[in-house]
Amino acid sequence: MTGTLESPVATSQRKPRRHVEQAAAPSSARRIDIDIDPADPLLIYLRSATGPVEIGALPSSSPAVARLIAQDVQLVVPLVTSGELVGILALGPRLSERTYSRNDRRLLESLVRYAAPALRLGQLMRAQERQARERERIEQELHVAQLIQQQFLPAELPELGGWHLAAFYRPARTVGGDFYDLIELADGRIMVVTGDVTDKGVPAALVMASTHALLRSTAAVVTSPGEVLRRVNELLIPQIPAHMFVTCLVLVIDLDSGRTQFANAGHNLPYVRRGDRVDQLHARGMPLGLMPGSQYDEHETVIDPGEIVLLYSDGITEQHDANREMFGFGRTAELVARARSGQDLIDDAVQSLTTFSADVEQEDDITLVALVRGRRGTAPDAVTFTVPSVSGTERDVMERVARIASPVLGGARLDALKTAVSETVMNAIEHGNRGDAGLDVTVSVRFGSDAVTVDVGDLGRGLRQDAEVPDLDLKLAGLQTPRGWGLFLVRELVDRVEEFRDGDRHVVRLTMRTDEADAAHSTAAERRDDESAS
């Protein structure tokens, strides 16, 4: 706060270096500009002063006092509130050339009682504003870091014929140090990688990004899991911060034979369910970034049709509940033992962990990758992807769904599903998302024992009203809206249509019986017709 009392007046706020500044005043007012060091004896003296102090009474050893005298300051008033010096009021000679009277001093003391708390309040508000801006800046930077980190994770899992993949990733903070990757090799095999950087947050995310890049570049040169880990370790050691390291597991899978080579750098051992038995794939090795010259032994196994593999980080096994009990390896193995599919394993693991650790903060990043070997050419359990709300995208979705569903659907039934999917996606783009290219449409294809379901989700306003059955004559007469054929057509093409809400999304589910199920259904219907006729 600054002001005048027949003379120039100046104040100082409490900063790393005290700064005294004079405000605007009548015609003869002039600016003074004095920095006061935090260790200056003037500040110590003024903290215990009880009112206005003559310049001559101030400590002569103070460099700030010498500068005040040079600026012709005659009276200094400390601004103290709650025992804290928050500013200084400095006054030069009175314009009337008279000395400061007792009434002047009483007036200054009264002014200070109001000015000091107000000044402190202003300082606190400015500090809060700075902190809010800093928090906003940090949040924006973390959001950008999160978007960058997401680019390192597979945008969607590849379709690998009979190998069904499902994955889940959730960092403990905005960004994390866990990662997984699927790298298609030149010889047709696939490299599956999971890793975990010690620590959490931005430092771990930076090391994760570096390790991810090194693994990708090395896999383009060599495909032996042990050699990949050896080379990455040597490249990582010079650049990794002290006291940090990376655990990593690498599997190279022949999709045709199931022959799998793997090597481990201190990561959690994967589980494999073989019939009614759950095994672990044992392999040992030093984590990456710890010791130069580390060697990584390779091991080999065969994943047979129907077997399930779970790769995971210690974010699941070491999560505690309210009683400080860990989720542990036993519960993790039980998840694998009762899984019906890869996606079922992931969903069960996430739900079980959420229930187990209710009301307890997530302690570490969580990564889960499930691989299930089916038979070559069979459809996956589920495939989910997103597309932008751009006109024409429905054709791409239609063809992609057809490729996914073709192992279990064919001929007229596959063509009918294609048309229904195209119409539903177009409706989601035009109406649900109003053609906003910034909003996506989600498509999920799932396979049951006797049917294929396709979920199409948009950010619509809610469940749509049932459209009236289209009547060509009524439409031509203008008695029905010209629209309304889409949903009617979809209902005629597939076996079942459902609409529901899933969080903030409006979802249309299309169900089509598989060829075998439809044949059995048709045979049963014909049998009932024959029995009725007889």
PAGU-689370 format. One line per field, with one value per residue (C-alpha): x, y, z; residue in one letter; residue number from 1. Coordinates in nm, 3 decimals, decimal comma, always signed. Layout:
% PAGU-689370
x [X; ...]
y [Y; ...]
z [Z; ...]
code [A; ...]
pos [NUM; ...]
END
This chain:
% PAGU-689370
x [+0,000; +0,133; +0,010; +0,111; +0,090; +0,198; +0,513; +0,634; +0,533; +0,676; +0,613; +0,793; +0,647; +0,823; +1,022; +1,357; +1,501; +1,313; +1,204; +1,095; +0,903; +0,739; +0,390; +0,254; +0,201; +0,127; +0,351; +0,678; +0,651; +0,940; +1,013; +1,253; +1,374; +1,562; +1,631; +1,663; +1,851; +1,668; +1,967; +1,976; +1,965; +1,696; +1,441; +1,534; +1,494; +1,158; +1,000; +1,006; +0,927; +0,593; +0,526; +0,683; +1,061; +1,282; +1,546; +1,818; +1,703; +1,751; +2,063; +2,351; +2,514; +2,225; +2,308; +1,936; +1,926; +2,213; +2,020; +1,703; +1,893; +2,034; +1,677; +1,586; +1,354; +1,281; +1,026; +0,981; +0,665; +0,677; +0,370; +0,334; +0,045; +0,027; +0,387; +0,510; +0,671; +0,485; +0,599; +0,752; +0,601; +0,874; +0,804; +1,015; +0,994; +0,652; +0,560; +0,491; +0,853; +0,726; +0,828; +0,589; +0,364; +0,225; -0,110; +0,064; +0,221; -0,111; -0,273; +0,004; -0,032; -0,408; -0,345; -0,098; -0,349; -0,570; -0,306; -0,087; -0,360; -0,490; -0,140; -0,084; -0,416; -0,318; +0,018; -0,151; -0,399; -0,119; +0,073; -0,235; -0,282; +0,081; +0,038; -0,284; -0,110; +0,179; -0,055; -0,240; +0,089; +0,200; -0,137; -0,118; +0,236; +0,132; -0,163; +0,069; +0,308; +0,015; -0,084; +0,277; +0,306; -0,015; +0,151; +0,400; +0,125; -0,047; -0,342; -0,525; -0,425; -0,346; -0,564; -0,351; -0,584; -0,621; -0,417; -0,653; -0,504; -0,641; -0,461; -0,511; -0,291; -0,351; -0,077; -0,076; -0,028; -0,105; +0,192; +0,373; +0,663; +0,489; +0,470; +0,383; +0,432; +0,364; +0,622; +0,564; +0,896; +1,012; +0,992; +0,622; +0,670; +0,552; +0,754; +0,554; +0,720; +0,617; +0,824; +0,824; +1,046; +1,125; +0,964; +0,651; +0,548; +0,741; +1,094; +0,970; +0,776; +1,090; +1,290; +0,998; +0,995; +1,369; +1,350; +1,053; +1,244; +1,556; +1,354; +1,185; +1,507; +1,691; +1,411; +1,453; +1,810; +1,797; +1,503; +1,660; +1,494; +1,814; +2,021; +1,757; +1,773; +2,156; +2,186; +1,918; +2,089; +2,421; +2,252; +2,043; +2,318; +2,488; +2,161; +1,950; +1,947; +2,113; +1,906; +1,665; +1,632; +1,384; +1,242; +1,146; +1,011; +1,043; +0,856; +0,893; +0,600; +0,560; +0,190; +0,161; +0,335; +0,298; +0,674; +0,773; +1,120; +1,150; +1,404; +1,359; +1,527; +1,394; +1,026; +0,730; +0,711; +0,417; +0,144; +0,024; -0,293; -0,253; -0,581; -0,659; -0,304; -0,150; +0,228; +0,484; +0,743; +1,068; +1,351; +1,595; +1,817; +1,935; +1,705; +1,806; +2,025; +2,193; +2,501; +2,703; +2,787; +2,469; +2,369; +2,012; +1,940; +1,677; +1,411; +1,155; +0,804; +0,507; +0,170; -0,092; -0,442; -0,673; -0,391; -0,392; -0,082; -0,091; +0,186; +0,159; +0,347; +0,384; +0,118; -0,137; +0,052; +0,186; -0,135; -0,246; -0,591; -0,706; -0,540; -0,206; -0,240; -0,105; -0,312; -0,027; +0,067; -0,186; -0,486; -0,328; -0,287; -0,652; -0,758; -0,576; -0,722; -1,084; -1,053; -1,278; -1,103; -0,836; -1,080; -1,260; -0,924; -0,850; -1,201; -1,193; -0,848; -0,948; -1,274; -1,110; -0,833; -1,083; -1,288; -0,977; -0,828; -1,149; -1,082; -0,705; -0,508; -0,349; +0,015; +0,184; +0,121; -0,081; -0,023; -0,198; -0,157; -0,346; -0,274; -0,495; -0,403; -0,709; -0,696; -0,545; -0,819; -1,071; -1,216; -1,091; -1,306; -1,340; -1,201; -1,259; -1,160; -1,264; -1,319; -1,375; -1,720; -1,646; -1,892; -1,775; -1,603; -1,897; -1,770; -1,431; -1,599; -1,827; -1,533; -1,330; -1,617; -1,667; -1,302; -1,328; -1,658; -1,587; -1,455; -1,799; -2,030; -2,058; -2,276; -2,603; -2,572; -2,235; -2,367; -2,669; -2,444; -2,225; -2,524; -2,661; -2,323; -2,280; -2,627; -2,576; -2,233; -2,365; -2,649; -2,399; -2,190; -2,474; -2,706; -2,525; -2,213; -2,374; -2,092; -1,831; -1,499; -1,354; -1,591; -1,527; -1,752; -1,655; -1,706; -1,672; -1,711; -1,758; -1,806; -2,028; -2,094; -2,368; -2,370; -2,168; -2,251; -2,142; -2,169; -2,167; -2,132; -2,163; -2,195; -2,566; -2,823; -2,976; -3,187; -3,362; -3,736; -3,863; -3,927; -4,266; -4,275; -4,204; -4,492; -4,402; -4,753; -4,765; -4,418; -4,506; -4,822; -4,616; -4,789; -4,465; -4,117; -3,897; -3,646; -3,685; -3,582; -3,240; -3,340; -3,625; -3,379; -3,129; -3,397; -3,491; -3,130; -3,002; -3,151; -3,169; -3,119; -3,076; -3,016; -2,872; -2,644; -2,285; -2,147; -2,166; -2,221; -2,534; -2,483; -2,665; -2,598; -2,651; -2,670; -2,637; -2,644; -2,349; -2,400; -2,407; -2,647; -2,870; -2,876; -2,976; -3,238; -3,381; -3,393; -3,578; -3,825; -3,890; -3,944; -4,200; -4,375; -4,389; -4,526; -4,792; -4,891; -4,927]
y [+0,000; +0,347; +0,697; +1,051; +1,272; +1,617; +1,441; +1,146; +0,814; +0,468; +0,111; -0,221; -0,568; -0,866; -1,033; -1,215; -0,864; -0,574; -0,314; +0,035; +0,233; +0,573; +0,621; +0,907; +1,222; +1,589; +1,803; +1,768; +1,391; +1,186; +0,816; +0,632; +0,284; +0,093; -0,282; -0,414; -0,738; -0,995; -0,995; -0,615; -0,505; -0,254; -0,533; -0,683; -0,345; -0,265; -0,599; -0,482; -0,114; +0,005; +0,304; +0,565; +0,589; +0,889; +0,810; +0,905; +0,638; +0,355; +0,133; +0,325; -0,004; -0,075; -0,026; +0,033; +0,317; +0,488; +0,467; +0,597; +0,897; +0,960; +0,965; +1,227; +0,994; +1,134; +0,898; +0,520; +0,339; -0,043; -0,232; -0,519; -0,764; -1,083; -1,020; -1,022; -0,730; -0,713; -0,373; -0,035; +0,313; +0,571; +0,945; +1,236; +1,602; +1,756; +1,994; +2,261; +2,216; +2,163; +1,854; +1,566; +1,643; +1,413; +1,417; +1,315; +1,019; +0,914; +0,934; +0,717; +0,461; +0,442; +0,407; +0,125; -0,076; -0,096; -0,089; -0,373; -0,644; -0,520; -0,532; -0,882; -0,997; -0,860; -1,038; -1,367; -1,329; -1,258; -1,558; -1,777; -1,647; -1,732; -2,079; -2,133; -2,032; -2,261; -2,551; -2,486; -2,481; -2,806; -2,969; -2,862; -2,998; -3,326; -3,350; -3,305; -3,562; -3,803; -3,756; -3,813; -4,124; -4,266; -4,255; -4,514; -4,764; -4,956; -4,749; -5,074; -5,436; -5,605; -5,879; -6,193; -6,461; -6,723; -6,529; -6,316; -6,019; -5,801; -5,534; -5,286; -4,998; -4,752; -4,530; -4,448; -4,081; -3,878; -4,040; -4,357; -4,590; -4,911; -4,999; -5,278; -5,319; -5,563; -5,553; -5,737; -5,883; -5,919; -6,301; -6,295; -6,360; -6,113; -5,972; -5,901; -5,671; -5,561; -5,337; -5,143; -4,846; -4,794; -4,482; -4,314; -3,991; -3,783; -3,922; -4,277; -4,173; -4,022; -4,339; -4,545; -4,348; -4,398; -4,771; -4,815; -4,647; -4,858; -5,181; -5,091; -4,991; -5,299; -5,536; -5,407; -5,542; -5,860; -6,082; -6,298; -6,197; -6,238; -6,039; -5,764; -5,724; -5,733; -5,456; -5,238; -5,272; -5,149; -4,856; -4,760; -4,759; -4,432; -4,237; -4,370; -4,158; -4,297; -4,530; -4,609; -4,927; -5,104; -5,454; -5,603; -5,926; -6,012; -6,295; -6,380; -6,592; -6,795; -6,752; -7,072; -7,319; -7,145; -7,182; -6,904; -6,783; -6,555; -6,378; -6,179; -5,874; -5,889; -5,862; -6,050; -6,408; -6,463; -6,716; -6,976; -7,176; -7,519; -7,706; -7,719; -7,623; -7,275; -7,256; -6,976; -6,925; -6,905; -6,686; -6,468; -6,173; -5,838; -5,541; -5,306; -5,009; -5,158; -5,352; -5,337; -5,667; -5,844; -6,155; -6,279; -6,649; -6,751; -7,009; -7,174; -7,308; -7,387; -7,219; -7,470; -7,385; -7,281; -7,181; -6,837; -6,629; -6,334; -6,073; -5,823; -5,565; -5,557; -5,286; -5,566; -5,813; -5,549; -5,346; -5,337; -5,338; -5,139; -5,397; -5,366; -5,712; -5,745; -5,877; -6,117; -6,386; -6,640; -6,422; -6,337; -6,706; -6,767; -6,503; -6,697; -7,029; -6,916; -6,701; -6,791; -6,562; -6,294; -6,007; -6,191; -6,229; -5,856; -5,753; -5,995; -5,875; -5,507; -5,572; -5,800; -5,551; -5,266; -5,464; -5,578; -5,230; -5,034; -4,694; -4,745; -4,530; -4,707; -4,751; -4,830; -4,840; -5,142; -5,321; -5,640; -5,817; -6,141; -6,367; -6,660; -6,900; -7,015; -7,190; -7,015; -6,832; -6,818; -6,491; -6,308; -6,285; -5,910; -5,629; -5,264; -4,956; -4,594; -4,380; -4,005; -3,868; -3,804; -3,885; -4,187; -4,352; -4,592; -4,774; -4,839; -4,964; -5,191; -5,356; -5,392; -5,555; -5,789; -5,900; -5,961; -6,152; -6,352; -6,663; -6,723; -6,544; -6,572; -6,515; -6,330; -6,307; -6,134; -5,897; -5,815; -5,740; -5,516; -5,311; -5,285; -5,175; -4,913; -4,769; -4,764; -4,597; -4,337; -4,262; -4,230; -3,985; -3,770; -3,768; -3,894; -3,682; -3,428; -3,465; -3,326; -3,473; -3,412; -3,673; -4,039; -4,337; -4,655; -4,994; -5,321; -5,664; -5,955; -6,327; -6,547; -6,916; -6,871; -6,505; -6,200; -5,867; -5,527; -5,228; -4,882; -4,597; -4,222; -3,921; -3,872; -3,707; -4,034; -4,322; -4,254; -4,282; -4,575; -4,464; -4,535; -4,816; -4,656; -4,659; -4,560; -4,426; -4,218; -4,079; -3,985; -3,816; -3,616; -3,779; -3,939; -3,789; -3,884; -4,024; -4,334; -4,605; -4,655; -4,807; -4,998; -5,143; -5,236; -5,418; -5,617; -5,711; -5,851; -6,085; -5,830; -5,456; -5,303; -4,945; -4,847; -4,603; -4,689; -4,401; -4,093; -4,295; -4,399; -4,752; -4,951; -5,326; -5,542; -5,918; -6,168; -6,544; -6,730; -6,952; -7,270; -7,120; -6,988; -7,328; -7,494; -7,224; -7,273; -7,651; -7,617; -7,371; -7,606; -7,892; -7,687; -7,596; -7,964; -8,064; -7,791; -7,902; -8,262]
z [+0,000; -0,080; -0,004; +0,090; +0,394; +0,272; +0,153; -0,052; +0,102; +0,018; +0,124; +0,101; +0,080; +0,231; -0,048; -0,075; -0,105; +0,052; -0,197; -0,091; -0,350; -0,342; -0,480; -0,685; -0,475; -0,531; -0,751; -0,560; -0,495; -0,629; -0,657; -0,428; -0,510; -0,239; -0,209; +0,145; +0,198; +0,420; +0,660; +0,694; +1,064; +0,970; +0,931; +1,269; +1,434; +1,273; +1,376; +1,737; +1,673; +1,810; +1,585; +1,355; +1,391; +1,309; +1,051; +1,298; +1,545; +1,294; +1,302; +1,144; +1,038; +0,800; +0,430; +0,369; +0,623; +0,442; +0,118; +0,286; +0,423; +0,075; -0,054; +0,210; +0,409; +0,755; +0,909; +0,876; +0,987; +1,014; +0,890; +1,136; +1,166; +1,374; +1,477; +1,117; +0,935; +0,603; +0,473; +0,545; +0,506; +0,437; +0,445; +0,327; +0,447; +0,486; +0,207; +0,467; +0,586; +0,943; +1,143; +1,196; +1,491; +1,759; +1,579; +1,258; +1,434; +1,594; +1,253; +1,106; +1,387; +1,322; +0,950; +1,007; +1,214; +0,905; +0,636; +0,764; +0,766; +0,430; +0,283; +0,421; +0,280; -0,060; -0,038; +0,047; -0,238; -0,485; -0,352; -0,395; -0,748; -0,828; -0,676; -0,872; -1,196; -1,113; -1,037; -1,362; -1,552; -1,391; -1,460; -1,825; -1,855; -1,691; -1,928; -2,224; -2,074; -2,035; -2,400; -2,507; -2,292; -2,435; -2,777; -2,653; -2,570; -2,851; -2,974; -3,042; -3,011; -3,341; -3,483; -3,481; -3,605; -3,337; -3,081; -2,874; -2,692; -2,412; -2,212; -1,928; -1,813; -1,528; -1,382; -1,011; -1,102; -1,412; -1,583; -1,486; -1,551; -1,661; -2,029; -2,267; -2,639; -2,924; -3,200; -3,526; -3,643; -4,001; -3,989; -3,895; -3,525; -3,262; -2,972; -2,657; -2,403; -2,055; -1,828; -1,505; -1,417; -1,050; -0,904; -1,034; -1,200; -1,451; -1,384; -1,435; -1,746; -1,902; -1,839; -1,970; -2,295; -2,340; -2,266; -2,499; -2,784; -2,720; -2,722; -3,050; -3,223; -3,096; -3,202; -3,556; -3,554; -3,342; -3,244; -2,973; -2,641; -2,440; -2,688; -2,702; -2,324; -2,323; -2,581; -2,424; -2,085; -2,226; -2,403; -2,099; -1,833; -1,944; -1,951; -1,662; -1,340; -1,030; -0,812; -1,097; -1,301; -1,528; -1,501; -1,835; -1,981; -2,351; -2,529; -2,897; -3,019; -3,337; -3,407; -3,611; -3,378; -3,041; -2,989; -2,748; -2,655; -2,353; -2,135; -1,816; -1,663; -1,309; -1,404; -1,255; -1,384; -1,622; -1,549; -1,800; -1,756; -1,907; -1,871; -1,498; -1,399; -1,363; -1,415; -1,409; -1,681; -1,483; -1,609; -1,418; -1,497; -1,359; -1,417; -1,697; -1,615; -1,307; -1,411; -1,733; -1,896; -1,773; -1,964; -2,003; -2,043; -2,294; -2,223; -2,445; -2,412; -2,634; -2,587; -2,698; -2,824; -2,540; -2,304; -2,141; -2,059; -1,816; -1,811; -1,527; -1,321; -0,944; -0,926; -0,886; -0,666; -0,424; -0,385; -0,019; +0,133; +0,436; +0,667; +0,483; +0,331; -0,024; -0,313; -0,372; -0,621; -0,493; -0,581; -0,916; -0,998; -0,902; -1,155; -1,427; -1,313; -1,344; -1,659; -1,954; -2,201; -2,217; -2,179; -1,899; -1,720; -1,748; -1,638; -1,345; -1,236; -1,241; -1,055; -0,797; -0,730; -0,695; -0,444; -0,254; -0,217; -0,161; +0,001; -0,039; -0,282; -0,579; -0,483; -0,813; -1,186; -1,303; -1,631; -1,744; -2,078; -2,151; -2,449; -2,542; -2,818; -3,011; -3,343; -3,641; -3,831; -3,547; -3,431; -3,118; -2,806; -2,846; -3,058; -2,967; -3,166; -3,219; -3,527; -3,567; -3,642; -4,010; -4,285; -4,485; -4,187; -4,162; -4,473; -4,313; -3,995; -4,199; -4,376; -4,059; -3,870; -4,166; -4,150; -3,777; -3,794; -4,113; -3,932; -3,776; -4,020; -4,395; -4,697; -4,652; -4,272; -4,293; -4,561; -4,344; -4,044; -4,259; -4,373; -4,018; -3,881; -4,154; -4,089; -3,710; -3,729; -3,973; -3,731; -3,442; -3,645; -3,774; -3,473; -3,165; -3,220; -3,456; -3,707; -3,467; -3,585; -3,240; -3,091; -3,151; -3,213; -3,031; -3,191; -3,000; -3,160; -2,919; -2,977; -2,765; -2,789; -3,048; -3,158; -3,256; -3,092; -3,222; -2,986; -3,145; -2,893; -2,931; -2,700; -2,773; -2,551; -2,436; -2,550; -2,874; -2,907; -3,103; -3,460; -3,609; -3,862; -4,203; -4,451; -4,806; -4,888; -4,570; -4,634; -4,992; -4,862; -4,614; -4,316; -4,194; -4,164; -4,460; -4,213; -3,999; -4,244; -4,081; -3,747; -3,909; -4,161; -3,889; -3,688; -3,996; -4,076; -3,745; -3,488; -3,206; -3,148; -2,800; -2,684; -2,345; -2,163; -2,070; -1,864; -2,085; -2,401; -2,585; -2,718; -2,984; -2,963; -3,268; -3,217; -3,500; -3,447; -3,591; -3,895; -3,684; -3,430; -3,707; -3,877; -3,549; -3,491; -3,842; -3,800; -3,470; -3,626; -3,920; -3,677; -3,485; -3,811; -3,915; -3,575; -3,598; -3,950; -3,842]
code [M; T; G; T; L; E; S; P; V; A; T; S; Q; R; K; P; R; R; H; V; E; Q; A; A; A; P; S; S; A; R; R; I; D; I; D; I; D; P; A; D; P; L; L; I; Y; L; R; S; A; T; G; P; V; E; I; G; A; L; P; S; S; S; P; A; V; A; R; L; I; A; Q; D; V; Q; L; V; V; P; L; V; T; S; G; E; L; V; G; I; L; A; L; G; P; R; L; S; E; R; T; Y; S; R; N; D; R; R; L; L; E; S; L; V; R; Y; A; A; P; A; L; R; L; G; Q; L; M; R; A; Q; E; R; Q; A; R; E; R; E; R; I; E; Q; E; L; H; V; A; Q; L; I; Q; Q; Q; F; L; P; A; E; L; P; E; L; G; G; W; H; L; A; A; F; Y; R; P; A; R; T; V; G; G; D; F; Y; D; L; I; E; L; A; D; G; R; I; M; V; V; T; G; D; V; T; D; K; G; V; P; A; A; L; V; M; A; S; T; H; A; L; L; R; S; T; A; A; V; V; T; S; P; G; E; V; L; R; R; V; N; E; L; L; I; P; Q; I; P; A; H; M; F; V; T; C; L; V; L; V; I; D; L; D; S; G; R; T; Q; F; A; N; A; G; H; N; L; P; Y; V; R; R; G; D; R; V; D; Q; L; H; A; R; G; M; P; L; G; L; M; P; G; S; Q; Y; D; E; H; E; T; V; I; D; P; G; E; I; V; L; L; Y; S; D; G; I; T; E; Q; H; D; A; N; R; E; M; F; G; F; G; R; T; A; E; L; V; A; R; A; R; S; G; Q; D; L; I; D; D; A; V; Q; S; L; T; T; F; S; A; D; V; E; Q; E; D; D; I; T; L; V; A; L; V; R; G; R; R; G; T; A; P; D; A; V; T; F; T; V; P; S; V; S; G; T; E; R; D; V; M; E; R; V; A; R; I; A; S; P; V; L; G; G; A; R; L; D; A; L; K; T; A; V; S; E; T; V; M; N; A; I; E; H; G; N; R; G; D; A; G; L; D; V; T; V; S; V; R; F; G; S; D; A; V; T; V; D; V; G; D; L; G; R; G; L; R; Q; D; A; E; V; P; D; L; D; L; K; L; A; G; L; Q; T; P; R; G; W; G; L; F; L; V; R; E; L; V; D; R; V; E; E; F; R; D; G; D; R; H; V; V; R; L; T; M; R; T; D; E; A; D; A; A; H; S; T; A; A; E; R; R; D; D; E; S; A; S]
pos [1; 2; 3; 4; 5; 6; 7; 8; 9; 10; 11; 12; 13; 14; 15; 16; 17; 18; 19; 20; 21; 22; 23; 24; 25; 26; 27; 28; 29; 30; 31; 32; 33; 34; 35; 36; 37; 38; 39; 40; 41; 42; 43; 44; 45; 46; 47; 48; 49; 50; 51; 52; 53; 54; 55; 56; 57; 58; 59; 60; 61; 62; 63; 64; 65; 66; 67; 68; 69; 70; 71; 72; 73; 74; 75; 76; 77; 78; 79; 80; 81; 82; 83; 84; 85; 86; 87; 88; 89; 90; 91; 92; 93; 94; 95; 96; 97; 98; 99; 100; 101; 102; 103; 104; 105; 106; 107; 108; 109; 110; 111; 112; 113; 114; 115; 116; 117; 118; 119; 120; 121; 122; 123; 124; 125; 126; 127; 128; 129; 130; 131; 132; 133; 134; 135; 136; 137; 138; 139; 140; 141; 142; 143; 144; 145; 146; 147; 148; 149; 150; 151; 152; 153; 154; 155; 156; 157; 158; 159; 160; 161; 162; 163; 164; 165; 166; 167; 168; 169; 170; 171; 172; 173; 174; 175; 176; 177; 178; 179; 180; 181; 182; 183; 184; 185; 186; 187; 188; 189; 190; 191; 192; 193; 194; 195; 196; 197; 198; 199; 200; 201; 202; 203; 204; 205; 206; 207; 208; 209; 210; 211; 212; 213; 214; 215; 216; 217; 218; 219; 220; 221; 222; 223; 224; 225; 226; 227; 228; 229; 230; 231; 232; 233; 234; 235; 236; 237; 238; 239; 240; 241; 242; 243; 244; 245; 246; 247; 248; 249; 250; 251; 252; 253; 254; 255; 256; 257; 258; 259; 260; 261; 262; 263; 264; 265; 266; 267; 268; 269; 270; 271; 272; 273; 274; 275; 276; 277; 278; 279; 280; 281; 282; 283; 284; 285; 286; 287; 288; 289; 290; 291; 292; 293; 294; 295; 296; 297; 298; 299; 300; 301; 302; 303; 304; 305; 306; 307; 308; 309; 310; 311; 312; 313; 314; 315; 316; 317; 318; 319; 320; 321; 322; 323; 324; 325; 326; 327; 328; 329; 330; 331; 332; 333; 334; 335; 336; 337; 338; 339; 340; 341; 342; 343; 344; 345; 346; 347; 348; 349; 350; 351; 352; 353; 354; 355; 356; 357; 358; 359; 360; 361; 362; 363; 364; 365; 366; 367; 368; 369; 370; 371; 372; 373; 374; 375; 376; 377; 378; 379; 380; 381; 382; 383; 384; 385; 386; 387; 388; 389; 390; 391; 392; 393; 394; 395; 396; 397; 398; 399; 400; 401; 402; 403; 404; 405; 406; 407; 408; 409; 410; 411; 412; 413; 414; 415; 416; 417; 418; 419; 420; 421; 422; 423; 424; 425; 426; 427; 428; 429; 430; 431; 432; 433; 434; 435; 436; 437; 438; 439; 440; 441; 442; 443; 444; 445; 446; 447; 448; 449; 450; 451; 452; 453; 454; 455; 456; 457; 458; 459; 460; 461; 462; 463; 464; 465; 466; 467; 468; 469; 470; 471; 472; 473; 474; 475; 476; 477; 478; 479; 480; 481; 482; 483; 484; 485; 486; 487; 488; 489; 490; 491; 492; 493; 494; 495; 496; 497; 498; 499; 500; 501; 502; 503; 504; 505; 506; 507; 508; 509; 510; 511; 512; 513; 514; 515; 516; 517; 518; 519; 520; 521; 522; 523; 524; 525; 526; 527; 528; 529; 530; 531; 532; 533; 534]
END
